[in-house]
Amino acid sequence: MKVPIEIVPYSPDWPEQFRTIGSQVRRALGEAAIRIDHIGSTAVPGLAAKPIIDIQVSVDRLEPTEAYAERMIGIGYTWRADNPDRTKRYFRESPGMDRTHIHMRVRGSWSEQFALLFRDYLRSNPEEAGGYAAMKREQAQRFRLDRDSYVDAKEPMIWDIMRRASRWSQATGWAPGESDL
């Protein structure tokens, strides 16, 4: 059975959910987790989102993944070894846990920086965040039961935002701030 895509208003509880989950990840991974950051739409105050906490864990290297996977499984997460994105290792919550997507990426990699820049740009530009939220609601209604098409439909706007974010980063001298945890 397909789960409908649901975009909900921003919840002020999301940062605390991140801190709780991120702290568990920090305890499990210790110093192997160089950064733990709240990313995605739930990390942008005021932005409507799917009620799923996205967490990025930055590490020195992805291999051997089993070393990280054992610790993540130990705190209830499932390693999605079948994830086609080879720039990260991906973990999901187990049944009964808060909806969480954990993206483990190499520190300093393009994919790690992309997620942080996108988040920081939207945090600094509420009008952009509002336009992005409106588009997500529209696409969620259009592709309510088709997650792949929903993701594909968002892509052009994400790249438009990232072009502006790139100019913004150059104008402001953006660099990732301190880790969220």
C-alpha positions in Angstrom: 0.0 0.0 0.0 1.4 3.4 -1.0 1.5 6.1 1.7 0.1 9.5 0.5 2.6 12.4 0.4 1.6 14.8 3.1 2.9 18.4 3.4 2.1 19.9 6.8 2.7 23.4 8.3 6.0 24.0 10.1 6.1 22.5 13.6 8.2 24.2 16.3 8.7 20.7 17.7 10.9 19.7 14.8 14.2 21.2 16.1 13.7 19.4 19.4 13.0 16.1 17.6 16.2 16.6 15.7 18.2 17.3 18.9 16.8 14.2 20.5 17.5 11.9 17.6 20.8 13.6 16.7 22.0 13.1 20.3 21.3 9.4 20.1 23.2 9.3 16.8 26.1 11.2 18.4 26.3 8.7 21.3 26.2 5.8 18.9 28.8 7.1 16.5 31.0 9.1 18.8 33.9 10.9 17.2 33.2 9.1 13.9 30.5 11.6 13.3 32.4 14.8 12.5 29.2 16.8 12.1 25.5 16.1 12.7 23.2 18.6 11.1 19.5 19.1 10.8 18.8 19.4 7.0 15.9 19.4 4.7 12.6 21.3 5.0 12.0 20.5 8.7 15.3 22.4 9.4 14.0 25.7 8.0 11.8 27.7 10.4 8.4 28.4 9.0 8.7 26.0 6.0 5.9 23.5 5.4 7.3 20.0 5.0 6.7 16.3 5.0 6.9 15.5 8.8 10.2 13.6 8.4 13.3 14.7 10.2 16.3 14.7 7.9 19.7 14.4 9.5 23.1 14.6 7.8 26.0 12.9 9.5 29.4 13.9 8.1 32.2 11.3 8.3 35.8 11.0 7.0 34.9 8.1 4.7 31.9 5.9 3.9 33.7 2.6 3.9 33.7 0.3 5.7 30.0 1.1 6.0 29.4 -1.9 8.3 31.2 -0.1 11.1 28.6 2.7 11.0 25.7 0.4 10.1 26.2 -1.8 13.2 26.0 1.2 15.5 23.0 2.7 13.7 21.2 -0.6 13.8 22.0 -0.8 17.5 19.9 2.3 18.1 17.0 1.2 15.9 17.8 2.4 12.4 17.7 0.4 9.2 20.6 0.6 6.7 19.2 1.0 3.2 22.1 -0.6 1.3 19.9 -0.6 -1.8 19.9 3.2 -2.0 21.1 4.1 -5.5 22.9 7.3 -4.3 26.5 6.3 -3.9 27.5 9.7 -2.4 25.9 8.7 0.9 24.9 5.9 3.1 21.2 6.0 4.0 19.4 5.0 7.2 15.7 5.0 8.0 13.7 4.6 11.2 12.3 1.3 12.3 8.6 0.8 12.8 7.3 2.7 15.8 10.0 5.3 15.7 9.7 9.0 14.6 10.0 9.3 10.8 13.7 10.0 10.2 16.0 9.9 7.2 19.7 9.8 8.1 22.1 10.8 5.3 25.7 9.9 6.0 28.1 11.8 3.7 31.8 12.5 3.5 32.9 15.7 5.1 33.6 18.4 2.6 32.0 16.5 -0.3 29.8 18.3 -2.8 26.7 16.4 -1.6 27.3 17.4 2.0 27.8 21.1 1.1 24.8 21.1 -1.2 22.4 20.1 1.7 23.9 22.7 4.0 23.9 25.5 1.5 20.3 24.8 0.4 19.2 24.8 4.1 21.1 28.0 5.0 19.9 29.9 1.9 16.3 29.1 2.6 16.7 30.0 6.3 18.1 33.4 5.2 15.4 33.9 2.5 11.9 33.4 3.8 10.3 34.4 0.5 12.2 31.6 -1.3 11.2 29.2 1.4 7.5 30.3 0.9 7.7 29.7 -2.8 9.3 26.4 -2.3 6.6 25.3 0.2 3.8 26.4 -2.3 5.4 24.3 -5.0 5.8 21.3 -2.7 2.1 21.5 -1.7 1.1 21.7 -5.4 3.2 18.7 -6.4 2.1 16.7 -3.3 -1.5 17.1 -4.4 -0.7 16.3 -8.0 1.4 13.2 -7.2 -0.2 12.2 -3.9 0.6 8.5 -4.3 3.6 8.7 -6.6 6.7 9.6 -4.6 9.2 9.3 -7.5 7.1 11.8 -9.7 6.8 14.1 -6.7 10.6 14.2 -6.3 11.2 14.6 -10.0 8.7 17.5 -10.1 10.5 19.4 -7.4 13.9 19.1 -9.1 13.7 22.1 -11.5 12.8 24.5 -8.6 15.5 23.0 -6.4 18.1 23.8 -9.1 16.7 27.3 -9.6 17.0 27.9 -5.8 20.5 26.5 -5.8 21.6 28.9 -8.6 20.5 31.8 -6.5 22.0 30.2 -3.4 25.3 29.9 -5.2 25.3 33.7 -6.0 24.2 34.4 -2.4 27.0 32.2 -1.0 29.5 34.2 -3.1 28.1 37.6 -2.1 28.0 36.7 1.6 31.1 34.5 1.9 28.9 31.6 3.1 30.6 28.7 4.7 29.0 26.0 6.8 28.7 27.1 10.4 29.3 24.9 13.4 27.7 21.5 13.5 24.2 21.5 14.9 25.3 18.8 17.4 
